Amino acid sequence: MSTGVVVACDLDRTLIYSAAALRLGGEDEDAPAMTVAEVFDGEPISFWTRDAEQMLGDLVEASTFVPTTTRTRKQYARVRFPEPGPRYAVTSNGGHILVDGEPCADWSRAVRERLDECAPLTEVVDHLAAVGDDAWVRKHRVAEDLFTYLVVHRDALPPSFVDDLTQWCAERGWTVSLQGRKVYCVPMPLTKSAAVAEVAQRVGAGRTFAAGDSLLDADLLEHADVAFRPAHGELHEAGWQAPHLTVTRRAGVAGGEEIVARLLAAVRAEAAPEGSAA
């Protein structure tokens, strides 16, 4: 039974982790038990701890749990949540709200109208093509005609590239985020927080809890009543803080498990009768 709380949680490097992002450390025999969260081309590519997966099932039951991701709809569909899974999801950095797996046409149309406030996607795509270099650009992608990103060789990325691109994009109403091997360029009106607020209004939730690790999650965390971020990622490197924010003690996949545990505890405390032990 869900409470009047929406829980909006980023996916990559917040809830699920590639092998490169696990940060296990320590001895092999001390590593947590893990399960596969995502398969691509027949290979497991994303993971969470077994405990995190089990608690996530409880969190979906106890709240309106909304996976909130920059992934496209196709990329999101690869993530295998515990059954029955979340009813709502936000994909494409707020470009789409999914209800039982289907996009909300009214929301998608409203988002397209707001994107007229900034420079067109084609201008940003052309700029990336002009400033990128095959020596360090592996792929250049456009996501659902909403935003664009580069897949880069991180070690070969010129030191000033992200800062220069950030300034150029800001002058045109776009924002930039470096996440792992990807450099995202996203229109400023395209936000996770706006989509999550729409979901909260639809379900009548009075409170929103959120978690995320990247600069594209900052507005989501800012607008939440309670927020969590892991001790890694763009926000951690920037020292990002807020009065209502808690940072995990652990990093990597263990930090992801801690986020799920903290979100579940917060939801249960919210649902507990006043004056009772949570």
FENPE-V390413 format. One line per field, one symbol per residue. ss: DSSP state (h for helix, s for strand, l for the rest). phi: phi as a letter, one per 30 degrees, with the letter a starting at -180 (. if undefined). Layout:
ss=???
phi=???
This chain:
ss=llllsssssllslllsslhhhllllllhhhlllsssssssllssssssshhhhhhhhhhhhhlsssssllllhhhhllsllllllllsssshhhlssssllsslhhhhhhhhhhhhhlllhhhhhhhhhhhlllllssssssslllsssssslhhhllllhhhhhhhhhhlllssssssllssssssllllhhhhhhhhhhhhlllssssslllhhhhhhhhhllssssllllhhhhlllllllsssllllhhhhhhhhhhhhhhhhhhhhlllllll
phi=.dcdbcccbdcdicccbdedcdhdiidedcdddbbdcabbhicdbbbbddddddddedddddbddbebbdeddddddddcdeddiddcacbhhjdbccbhicdddddddddedddddbedeeddedddddcdbddbcdbbbcchhcabaccbdedcdeecdddddedddedcibbbbcbicccccbdedcbddddddddeddcidcbbcbbabcddcedddddddbbbbddajeddddidbaeccccddcciddddddddddddddddddddeejcdd
